[in-house]
């Protein structure tokens, strides 16, 4: 441990600072963040493994990824709920999962672990994140195609074929969309959720799509209702997997989904 860092608190402010955010963190730093903020050195549980295990396998993450990645407890709840919806579809349909904001790919990876035979396509615009994640998923032998670039430009050319059921995992950056007084504004994520849905409908409008939108425990009602109204049916689920005030969940919403 570097002496100058030993007494620093590894929290959100430090890991998102210009000094740290785009630097690869060492194992002790990952565990110190978990210990300092959650009293749990294994908090950054990714790819089905605690930090000591994934680090030993050669997986590396940026400081910002410690905060931004979908951790396994949340990813597994999401994957399990998606699998329950998919299991109710008659027949044996091919399943394609799309993550337009892939980041570490842990959310996508967790979903695929619950959907036997499914394949995933993820899009990532930032070079440093793309390069690390590409190396990381190579250690996992995961059925993921990670594409460098914006989903807006590449969704139509890097897509699942027409016989697939589509699961679209929408977890765009929240930025200032999460507000202390009114909660998460789904019309202010970057980009807004309805804009992403529109983009997907331009490409997958002839296929069944299950939209899976990451939400907060408190969501601004007007924007939430507008998103719900875009679907033929929807279901809001909040999970108890973090700490009070930081609970996340999903809004399931379907278009053309078979029943």
Number of C-alpha atoms within 10 A of each C-alpha: 9 6 7 7 10 12 8 11 15 20 17 15 12 16 23 18 12 10 10 15 19 17 15 16 18 15 19 14 19 24 21 22 26 21 17 14 14 14 12 13 21 19 22 23 22 25 26 17 14 16 23 16 16 19 16 10 13 10 19 20 22 23 25 21 22 26 16 13 19 26 22 23 18 20 25 20 21 24 20 18 17 20 17 12 13 20 12 10 13 9 7 8 13 16 20 22 26 26 23 27 21 28 26 28 28 21 25 30 28 24 26 26 19 19 19 11 12 20 20 24 22 26 24 23 16 12 11 15 20 21 13 17 22 17 13 22 20 12 12 14 8 16 17 21 15 22 19 18 18 15 22 12 9 14 22 14 9 16 16 21 13 12 13 17 24 26 23 25 24 21 21 20 14 18 12 12 19 19 14 10 8 12 16 24 23 28 18 17 19 16 14 18 23 18 13 17 18 13 16 20 14 11 14 22 13 12 17 18 24 24 23 24 20 22 24 21 18 20 18 18 13 12 18 18 12 14 19 19 12 15 17 11 14 18 11 16 17 16 16 14 16 14 9 8 10 12 16 18 22 24 20 24 22 22 20 15 17 12 8
